[in-house]
Amino acid sequence: MNKLTTKEILEENLAREAPAKLGSVKVLVHNIRSLHNVGSIFRSADAFGISEVILSGYSATPPRDEINKTAIGAEEFVEWSHYETGTEALTKLKEDGYHIIGLEQTTNSTPLPDLDISTSAKICLVLGNEVTGIDEDILHLIDEFVAIPQFGHKHSLNVSVAAGVTLYALLDKLW
């Protein structure tokens, strides 16, 4: 057994095709303060073949050194756009027929393993602020909420880690 080289890994990745439905998944990054979290979300989006990262509110946009540091250039391969407000972004997504899924702990969140996306042609995953989650003023625009089951003493994951976990779960459901 030998470890693959970076070149071999890239060749394998480029020879694979992401499930077609993942190509219609978008991620809305709303009011995420850390540029490193934004960069990490770009990197996960690239890894899972996500079609677009939408930045809104005060989430930083490329080009920024801090984003590139964790994205390692993924922001150059993943389409992205920016909206001044989450309301503006979500309204446009709804007009375009997207099913909006908020990653948030609410009284009616579906546990991630139980999420059924079989009837959703186009999906947008909404990620909120590192501390306060998804802003109250856009909750009413979200069709469904999902939460990652956790069993430890802490009640949340870092937003970029949570994004990676959720995107992998979407991959698993769409593969």
SULQUITA-V60886 format. One record per backbone hydrogen bond with DSSP energy under -0.5 kcal/mol. NH is the residue of the N-H (numbers start at 1). CO is the residue of the C=O. E is the energy in kcal/mol with one decimal. If there is no record, write none. Layout:
BEGIN
NH_CO_E / NH_CO_E
END
This chain:
BEGIN
9_5_-2.4 / 10_6_-2.3 / 11_7_-2.4 / 12_8_-2.3 / 13_9_-2.7 / 14_10_-2.8 / 15_11_-1.3 / 16_12_-0.9 / 16_13_-0.8 / 22_19_-1.5 / 23_19_-0.8 / 23_20_-1.1 / 24_21_-1.5 / 25_22_-1.5 / 26_123_-2.4 / 27_52_-2.3 / 28_125_-3.0 / 29_27_-0.6 / 29_54_-3.6 / 30_28_-0.8 / 30_127_-2.4 / 31_29_-0.6 / 31_56_-2.0 / 33_31_-0.7 / 38_34_-1.9 / 39_35_-2.5 / 40_36_-2.3 / 41_37_-2.3 / 42_38_-2.0 / 43_39_-2.1 / 44_40_-2.3 / 45_41_-2.7 / 46_42_-2.4 / 47_43_-2.2 / 48_44_-2.0 / 49_46_-1.1 / 50_45_-2.6 / 51_22_-0.7 / 51_25_-1.8 / 52_25_-0.9 / 53_79_-2.4 / 54_27_-3.5 / 54_52_-0.5 / 55_53_-0.6 / 55_81_-3.1 / 56_29_-2.3 / 57_83_-1.2 / 59_56_-1.5 / 60_32_-0.6 / 68_64_-2.5 / 69_65_-2.1 / 70_66_-0.9 / 70_67_-0.6 / 71_67_-2.6 / 72_68_-2.4 / 74_71_-1.7 / 76_73_-2.1 / 77_74_-1.8 / 78_74_-1.7 / 79_51_-0.7 / 79_77_-0.5 / 81_53_-1.5 / 83_55_-2.4 / 89_85_-1.7 / 90_86_-3.0 / 91_87_-2.5 / 92_88_-1.9 / 93_89_-2.3 / 94_90_-2.6 / 95_91_-2.2 / 96_92_-1.6 / 97_94_-1.7 / 98_93_-2.4 / 99_122_-3.0 / 100_98_-0.6 / 101_99_-0.6 / 101_124_-3.0 / 102_100_-0.5 / 102_144_-2.9 / 103_126_-2.5 / 104_102_-1.2 / 104_146_-1.6 / 106_104_-0.9 / 109_106_-1.2 / 110_145_-2.8 / 112_147_-2.8 / 114_111_-2.1 / 115_111_-0.6 / 115_112_-1.4 / 117_115_-0.6 / 120_117_-1.4 / 121_119_-0.8 / 123_24_-0.5 / 124_99_-2.3 / 125_26_-2.7 / 126_101_-3.0 / 126_124_-0.5 / 127_28_-3.1 / 127_125_-0.5 / 129_133_-1.8 / 133_129_-1.7 / 138_135_-1.7 / 139_135_-0.6 / 139_136_-0.8 / 141_138_-1.7 / 142_139_-1.8 / 143_100_-1.0 / 144_100_-1.7 / 146_102_-2.7 / 147_110_-2.3 / 149_147_-0.6 / 162_158_-3.0 / 163_159_-2.1 / 164_160_-1.9 / 165_161_-2.5 / 166_162_-2.5 / 167_163_-2.9 / 168_164_-2.2 / 169_165_-2.0 / 170_166_-2.3 / 171_167_-2.4 / 172_168_-2.7 / 173_169_-2.0 / 174_170_-1.9 / 175_171_-1.6
END
